[in-house]
Each structure stands twice: as C-alpha cells, then as structure tokens.
C-alpha cells in the first residue's frame, strides 16, 4: 500500500498508509525532491504532536498540520472513509479493518500474549 499525503506545511507533510499517520520531511538531493518518513503514529493526535516537537517541526507548521485532526487515528480513519465515499474518491484507508481481523483470529488475547518473548 502506498502512502498518501493529505496535508503539507513547508518542509513537512502528513500522510497515511491506512494503518497510521506518517510524519514526513521534504528532502532535496541532486535537484530531486522526495519525502522521507520520520515518525509513524497509530494512536493519538497528542502523540503525533509530541513526535513533531521531538523532530523539530516549527510550531506554526505543526499547528497547520494538526489543524482539524480528530483526537485519535481511528476517528480520522473513519472520517477519511466517509469523506472518500461522499466524493466517490479513493479512500486513504485500507478496504479491510485490520483490528477486526485481529479480533477474529483463532488465538485469544491470552494465547497471543504467551507468544510474546519474556
């Protein structure tokens, strides 16, 4: 699945691969511009803001990138799906819900925890 940028602010961009938000930084090398992922956040807007501070995103750029984002990635993902359906546009989200697949696996939570290394 490819990353889809949905908001830019100078040298910074927010994208999603449908699984998480991706904070990207613009990179120019040999006259070519590309975006390099620097942080991956699946949880909350507050954690995304913290990552932006830690990566040195200027305050004004961070505010622009964060403007209008809901408190959690899951809320954003749901809104993205609704928006895409309304406009008949390709979704920023995957077509299957990964959480539902995990919840319906043959292993319960206790069995999954036992598979983790000590």
HUVEN-V32535 format. One record per residue. N is the residue number from 1. RES is the residue in one letter. PSI is psi in whole degrees, 0 to 359 (NA if undefined). NEAR is the number of other C-alpha atoms within 8 Angstrom. D_CENTER is the distance of its C-alpha to the mean C-alpha in whole Angstrom. Layout:
BEGIN
n = {N/N}
res = {RES/RES}
psi = {PSI/PSI}
near = {NEAR/NEAR}
d_center = {D_CENTER/D_CENTER}
END
This chain:
BEGIN
n = {1/2/3/4/5/6/7/8/9/10/11/12/13/14/15/16/17/18/19/20/21/22/23/24/25/26/27/28/29/30/31/32/33/34/35/36/37/38/39/40/41/42/43/44/45/46/47/48/49/50/51/52/53/54/55/56/57/58/59/60/61/62/63/64/65/66/67/68/69/70/71/72/73/74/75/76/77/78/79/80/81/82/83/84/85/86/87/88/89/90/91/92/93/94/95/96/97/98/99/100/101/102/103/104/105/106/107/108/109/110/111/112/113/114/115/116/117/118}
res = {X/X/X/X/X/X/X/X/X/X/X/X/X/X/X/X/X/X/X/X/X/X/X/X/X/X/X/X/X/X/X/X/X/X/X/X/X/X/X/X/X/X/X/X/X/X/X/X/X/X/X/X/X/X/X/X/X/X/X/X/X/X/X/X/X/X/X/X/X/X/X/X/X/X/X/X/X/X/X/X/X/X/X/X/X/X/X/X/X/X/X/X/X/X/X/X/X/X/X/X/X/X/X/X/X/X/X/X/X/X/X/X/X/X/X/X/X/X}
psi = {138/155/141/117/135/354/133/150/99/247/6/154/150/135/173/146/12/353/333/164/146/119/125/151/136/140/134/124/128/39/0/137/134/168/129/124/135/339/147/124/123/353/269/162/323/319/320/317/320/316/320/316/315/330/357/23/126/146/314/320/318/317/320/318/323/344/125/355/139/171/333/157/318/320/319/318/315/316/322/319/315/316/315/319/320/318/0/42/160/138/150/353/155/159/342/151/111/328/317/321/319/321/337/13/166/338/135/175/319/317/321/320/326/338/344/143/150/NA}
near = {3/4/8/8/9/8/8/10/10/6/7/12/15/13/13/14/14/10/8/11/13/13/13/13/11/11/8/8/6/4/5/6/8/7/8/8/9/9/8/9/10/8/9/10/12/7/9/9/10/8/9/11/10/7/7/6/10/7/7/6/11/12/8/8/11/9/6/4/7/8/8/9/13/7/9/10/11/8/8/11/11/8/8/12/10/7/6/6/7/6/9/12/11/9/4/4/7/6/6/7/8/7/7/6/7/4/7/8/6/7/8/9/7/7/6/6/4/2}
d_center = {13/12/9/9/10/10/11/14/16/19/17/14/11/7/6/4/6/7/6/3/1/4/7/10/14/17/19/23/25/28/28/25/21/18/15/14/11/12/9/6/6/6/9/10/10/13/11/9/12/14/12/13/16/17/16/18/16/19/19/20/17/15/16/16/12/12/15/14/11/12/13/10/7/10/12/9/9/13/13/11/14/17/16/16/19/21/21/22/19/16/13/10/10/12/16/16/15/14/15/18/19/19/21/24/24/28/27/27/25/28/29/25/26/29/27/25/27/29}
END
